[in-house]
Amino acid sequence: MSPIVLLGRRTRALRVLLLVIFVAMALRLVAVQEFSHQHYASLSSAELTQTVTVPALRGGIYDRNGEVLAESVTKQTVVADPFLIKNPGAVADALAPVLGLPASQLRSDVTEHSGFVYLAHRVSDAVAAKVTALNLTGINLVSEPQRVQPAGQLAAPVVGTVGTSGAGLSGLEYQYQSLLAGVAGTKNLLESPNGVALPGSTGTASTSAKPGTGIELTLDESVQYVAEQALGAEVLASHAVGGSVIVMDVKTGDVIAMANLQAATSGSGSSSSAQTVASTSSSSTSGATLTAQANTLPAGVTEAPSNTALTQVYEPGSVFKLVTFSSALQNKVISPSQTFSVPNSLSIGTYTFHDAEAHGTQTMSASDILDQSSNIGTIEIASALGETRLLDQISNLGFGKPTGLNFPGESQGLIPGASAWTGSSIGSTPIGQNDAVTAQQLLDAYNAVANGGVLVQPRLVRGTVSSSGAMAPAAPATSRRVIDPTTNAELTTMLEGVVTGGTGTAAAIDGYTVAGKTGTAQIPDPSHLGYIPGAFYGSFVGFAPAQNPVLSAVVVLDHPTPIYGGAVAAPVFSTIMEYALHHYGIPTNAAATTSTSSGAVGGTGTVTVPAGAATEGA
Amino acid sequence: MAPPASSAARRPAVRPQPAPRRPPLRLFESAPRSRHRSRRRPTVLVAVALIVGSLLSVVAADDLVAQGQIRLSHTQTLTAAALTQQKQLQVSVAQLSAPQIVVTEARQLGMVAPTQIVDLPSVPLNVALPVPNTAPAASTPSTSHTP
């Protein structure tokens, strides 16, 4: 074979080989660029970027008029990148007076072998400005949300608390955590191969944070304030351990105010003060001083650590007689004018029951028995009524069942069933010394009487508020009839008599008719059988105006002196209810009569609490 | 050695013709270049100009996009700052309008809570008000103001 031919063959073979190589490379290129590019891009991205979480701004909590009770604002947190700091000592010395931290601590922080170290969380705007002005390399500010309560500790046990991580820990903040929290976003930052964020890298948002949804409560900030002031003053005056107040809209079940206070002991007072200072000092610049200056409560009283109106049960005492009388009237066992022979004491089983004030055997009508809160007369009525009908009415009025609020830690009460009854239960149960209920359950039952015999489920949330400010109303409260209208009218008149001439005269309000009931209940001894000597709950539950009720309220005082609900709780009811009635423009009896006769308030003279429109300021 | 011949005898009668020169060895005949080159030159120039122009356009467009991104980033920063400020001002307003602040300020201004609140009777708007009694008293002599 000639060399020329051989050369030609080799050339062709080389061409084919090169072609195969190029085709293979082209195929590989297509495979990489077209079919596997996402995989390689993600590998590259993982090497060059770090993903950080962008927290969502938590939704606000507002009262029924849109006043802010809790809100999240963005604050600046000072962080360091020690890899960029060349002179840690100088940086620490410069930052120490601005941040108010020891230079030694800062020096230790900025010399850590890390690319990210927190130096101070959520500093004030003034401090953030000073840090920026220092222009220190390696010292940066990052945004963090901060929860603030512009009204201080007002309604704090209801609103609840938020932890440092931004999650709700108690109260409505906890109950509505999923709604309030929103959805956190993510952000990709460019970084060096050793994991340090590149300076000047603003990052790209992969998913934006979705702000949380706010909630609008049924509470009215002004009524809440007055309720806390009145209750706080009485806790101090009566040397009580604490107390609770709930004010409710009769027709809708909206809770207008829910106050829970306790007398400040050295420990509780200091902790509460610390909370207040923390909430105010970390809030924005201008309002912080004012909030700290004018905190809500009188000295010696603090907000209770929990919403005791819903979470704490107590033996209600005479206010529970509503159950006995409503059932006895409804079952035609008694009529308001029916008389009974009432001795001073009565022995049932191993127990002897007494009336609060000693008296000889006397003839009392059913109305008198309720007015004077006679235990013996009530037991006589309950004996005629019977165990089954009494227990049915307890259940019918909502005792021993959830109220529907689903508040965290809420109790549904302790109601012994028929199987748990003892020989003396027919004596203790009708007068409220055998069952344990919450203040809210008690108010619900009286509110049913105020509402014409219809039990309405209480509400604390009126609706949700989107991040754009649009409000979506919550579903209206459900209701059911629990007392027939005739019985209800008789019961209302009897309860009115308690205030006009019975044990609850201190609950009277000038210009308005009031119906209600006092209660003075012994407190069980948890360590022994029986009750703690000298320890009582004093309470009053009622509604106004009696013949056209708009608002109902309950006041409970723990360990007051004097012990009687008519002496300690009824005046608080009067103070709060008088303010609330004027606040909502509810006409007095005289004005209502004039208006109704002239037709100015509508044909029936019905008035209700305005929905989210206060008529007066605080 | 042969005797040298005369110059004429030694000179051949006909000078032999040189062998014809072989054409230069070429594997392929090259195409006539000059004419084609002159034809292609404008096309190449246009193509190069288009490529360079396209690249410059891409660079310019990229620059515009980058500038827009910077403006967008700046605007987003301003918006975020404004939103933060709005939130903080909202909280400040809420703090200043909190009941305890209002009550404290009112007390400092010397205001007191009313001891009694009286509701005025409502006046029906569909009934004409009584005509006020403007008639002069009987003892008052009427006077004429006519000039």
Contacts between the chains, C-beta under 8 A, distances in Angstrom:
chain1	res1	chain2	res2	distance
A	67	B	94	6.3
A	67	B	97	6.8
A	67	B	98	7.8
A	68	B	90	6.8
A	68	B	91	6.6
A	68	B	94	3.8
A	71	B	87	7.0
A	71	B	90	7.0
A	71	B	91	5.5
A	71	B	94	7.1
A	72	B	87	7.8
A	73	B	84	7.0
A	73	B	87	4.6
A	73	B	88	5.3
A	73	B	91	5.8
A	74	B	84	4.7
A	74	B	87	6.9
A	125	B	88	7.6
A	143	B	84	7.9
A	148	B	91	5.6
A	150	B	91	5.3
A	150	B	92	7.9
A	150	B	94	3.5
A	150	B	95	4.2
A	150	B	98	5.9
A	151	B	94	7.0
A	151	B	95	7.6
A	151	B	98	4.1
A	151	B	99	7.1
A	151	B	100	7.2
A	152	B	98	6.9
A	152	B	100	6.7
A	154	B	98	7.1
A	154	B	99	7.3
A	154	B	100	7.4
A	202	B	73	6.7
A	221	B	98	7.3
A	221	B	99	5.9
A	222	B	99	5.5
A	224	B	99	7.9
A	225	B	99	3.6
A	225	B	100	6.5
A	225	B	103	7.6
A	226	B	99	7.9
A	283	B	91	6.3
A	283	B	95	7.2
A	284	B	88	4.2
A	284	B	91	5.3
A	284	B	92	5.6
A	284	B	95	7.9
A	285	B	88	7.8
A	285	B	92	7.9
A	286	B	92	4.9
A	286	B	95	7.8
A	287	B	91	6.6
A	287	B	92	4.4
A	287	B	94	7.7
A	287	B	95	3.0
A	287	B	96	6.1
A	288	B	95	7.6
A	290	B	95	6.0
A	290	B	96	6.5
A	290	B	101	5.5
A	291	B	95	5.2
A	291	B	98	7.0
A	291	B	101	7.3
A	293	B	104	7.1
A	294	B	98	7.9
A	294	B	100	4.5
A	294	B	101	5.3
A	294	B	103	7.6
A	294	B	104	4.0
A	295	B	100	6.7
A	296	B	99	7.9
A	296	B	100	4.9
A	510	B	116	7.0
A	511	B	117	7.9
A	511	B	119	7.1
A	582	B	117	5.4
A	587	B	119	5.8
A	587	B	122	7.8
A	588	B	119	4.9
A	590	B	119	7.4
A	590	B	121	7.5
A	591	B	119	4.1
A	591	B	120	7.7
A	591	B	121	6.0
A	591	B	122	6.8
A	594	B	121	4.5
A	594	B	122	6.6
A	595	B	121	7.6
A	595	B	122	4.9
A	598	B	122	6.9
A	598	B	124	4.6
A	598	B	127	8.0
A	599	B	124	7.0
A	600	B	122	4.6
A	600	B	124	5.9
A	601	B	122	7.7
A	617	B	102	6.1
A	618	B	99	3.5
A	618	B	102	4.9
A	618	B	103	6.0
